[in-house]
Amino acid sequence: MGYWLRRIEFGNNVIDTLRNEINQEYCTLVLDYQFLGYRGVHRINEKERKTHWISIDFKVLIDRSLVRNGEPHKLDEIAWFKEGEWPKPYHSQFDEFLRLHYDLLIESKKQSTTP
């Protein structure tokens, strides 16, 4: 559905970082992507530390059949969920991500399922 980039290393561009992260974490290639937008995020993390970062949001198309857990030391598992049946707890920014981008995500889903 969407993907958040954690960090862009010095000298790298956003799209190459997106492709590299997807490949490293999910062992698959990005077939297509759409830039959804960016936003400033202010939050207090689990250690009660105030943080401020920029979220760069994308919708990413991959071949689901090729997905593997490329970082088992970071991810317990990878699973697929139906729209609206997401497991909890989820990332603190997920609700805001959906609020901002839900229509774009659903619009493309409708287009891709139309015969």
Kinemage of the C-alpha trace (Angstrom):
@kinemage 1
@onewidth
@group {chain A} dominant
@subgroup {mainchain}
@vectorlist {calphas} color= white
{ca met a 1} P 0.000 0.000 0.000
{ca gly a 2} L 2.586 2.527 0.983
{ca tyr a 3} L 6.100 2.822 2.159
{ca trp a 4} L 8.027 5.243 4.351
{ca leu a 5} L 11.703 5.869 3.731
{ca arg a 6} L 13.668 5.869 6.938
{ca arg a 7} L 16.823 7.567 5.833
{ca ile a 8} L 18.474 8.880 2.694
{ca glu a 9} L 22.229 8.548 2.850
{ca phe a 10} L 24.419 11.424 1.733
{ca gly a 11} L 24.894 11.376 -2.038
{ca asn a 12} L 21.893 9.130 -2.736
{ca asn a 13} L 18.637 10.296 -4.280
{ca val a 14} L 15.138 9.515 -3.029
{ca ile a 15} L 14.093 7.113 -5.797
{ca asp a 16} L 17.282 5.041 -5.685
{ca thr a 17} L 16.904 4.852 -1.905
{ca leu a 18} L 13.286 3.728 -2.271
{ca arg a 19} L 14.281 0.982 -4.718
{ca asn a 20} L 17.237 -0.151 -2.578
{ca glu a 21} L 15.212 -0.270 0.643
{ca ile a 22} L 12.396 -2.292 -0.929
{ca asn a 23} L 14.920 -4.701 -2.424
{ca gln a 24} L 16.840 -5.096 0.851
{ca glu a 25} L 13.825 -5.450 3.128
{ca tyr a 26} L 11.447 -7.397 0.869
{ca cys a 27} L 13.796 -9.080 -1.641
{ca thr a 28} L 11.862 -7.766 -4.631
{ca leu a 29} L 12.037 -4.989 -7.192
{ca val a 30} L 9.910 -1.876 -7.461
{ca leu a 31} L 7.826 -2.266 -10.633
{ca asp a 32} L 6.240 1.172 -10.360
{ca tyr a 33} L 5.842 3.921 -7.788
{ca gln a 34} L 3.879 7.088 -7.226
{ca phe a 35} L 5.051 9.948 -5.049
{ca leu a 36} L 2.167 10.764 -2.717
{ca gly a 37} L 3.637 13.722 -0.891
{ca tyr a 38} L 5.774 14.785 2.022
{ca arg a 39} L 4.972 16.058 5.477
{ca gly a 40} L 6.607 17.211 8.650
{ca val a 41} L 6.133 14.767 11.500
{ca his a 42} L 6.291 15.839 15.133
{ca arg a 43} L 5.907 13.105 17.696
{ca ile a 44} L 7.095 11.790 21.009
{ca asn a 45} L 8.708 8.388 20.659
{ca glu a 46} L 8.523 5.401 22.995
{ca lys a 47} L 11.398 6.833 25.077
{ca glu a 48} L 9.437 10.094 25.571
{ca arg a 49} L 11.877 11.915 23.286
{ca lys a 50} L 10.476 14.632 21.029
{ca thr a 51} L 11.316 13.983 17.384
{ca his a 52} L 10.819 15.900 14.141
{ca trp a 53} L 11.380 14.339 10.756
{ca ile a 54} L 10.198 14.575 7.186
{ca ser a 55} L 8.062 11.748 5.836
{ca ile a 56} L 8.312 11.084 2.102
{ca asp a 57} L 5.299 8.967 1.182
{ca phe a 58} L 5.069 6.643 -1.815
{ca lys a 59} L 2.687 4.108 -3.236
{ca val a 60} L 4.779 1.197 -4.530
{ca leu a 61} L 3.887 -1.615 -6.912
{ca ile a 62} L 5.741 -4.899 -6.398
{ca asp a 63} L 5.260 -8.536 -7.382
{ca arg a 64} L 3.727 -9.942 -4.209
{ca ser a 65} L 4.739 -13.506 -5.113
{ca leu a 66} L 8.430 -12.581 -4.903
{ca val a 67} L 8.333 -10.903 -1.484
{ca arg a 68} L 10.564 -12.391 1.213
{ca asn a 69} L 11.740 -11.101 4.568
{ca gly a 70} L 15.156 -9.683 3.774
{ca glu a 71} L 15.728 -8.362 7.283
{ca pro a 72} L 14.515 -10.988 9.777
{ca his a 73} L 16.581 -9.276 12.484
{ca lys a 74} L 14.290 -6.216 12.058
{ca leu a 75} L 10.998 -7.717 10.857
{ca asp a 76} L 9.320 -10.623 12.624
{ca glu a 77} L 7.200 -11.431 9.598
{ca ile a 78} L 5.610 -10.015 6.465
{ca ala a 79} L 1.877 -10.474 6.066
{ca trp a 80} L -0.934 -9.200 3.823
{ca phe a 81} L -4.129 -7.726 5.222
{ca lys a 82} L -7.421 -6.691 3.718
{ca glu a 83} L -8.272 -3.022 3.578
{ca gly a 84} L -9.434 -1.845 6.990
{ca glu a 85} L -8.326 -5.047 8.751
{ca trp a 86} L -4.828 -3.880 9.656
{ca pro a 87} L -3.266 -5.391 12.758
{ca lys a 88} L -2.628 -3.273 15.823
{ca pro a 89} L -0.564 -1.770 17.110
{ca tyr a 90} L 0.697 -0.110 13.943
{ca his a 91} L 3.053 2.782 13.294
{ca ser a 92} L 2.076 6.036 14.981
{ca gln a 93} L 1.914 7.769 11.583
{ca phe a 94} L -0.310 5.201 9.846
{ca asp a 95} L -3.587 6.989 10.612
{ca glu a 96} L -2.217 10.267 9.250
{ca phe a 97} L -0.839 8.489 6.180
{ca leu a 98} L -4.295 7.054 5.469
{ca arg a 99} L -6.032 10.357 6.170
{ca leu a 100} L -3.842 12.119 3.614
{ca his a 101} L -3.564 9.429 0.934
{ca tyr a 102} L -6.484 7.020 1.278
{ca asp a 103} L -8.367 8.366 -1.755
{ca leu a 104} L -5.296 7.988 -3.995
{ca leu a 105} L -4.704 4.461 -2.762
{ca ile a 106} L -8.321 3.376 -3.268
{ca glu a 107} L -8.660 5.189 -6.608
{ca ser a 108} L -5.795 3.229 -8.109
{ca lys a 109} L -7.101 -0.016 -6.613
{ca lys a 110} L -10.445 0.540 -8.357
{ca gln a 111} L -8.702 1.324 -11.641
{ca ser a 112} L -6.499 -1.776 -11.464
{ca thr a 113} L -9.447 -4.097 -10.799
{ca thr a 114} L -11.658 -2.732 -13.563
{ca pro a 115} L -11.829 -5.166 -16.553
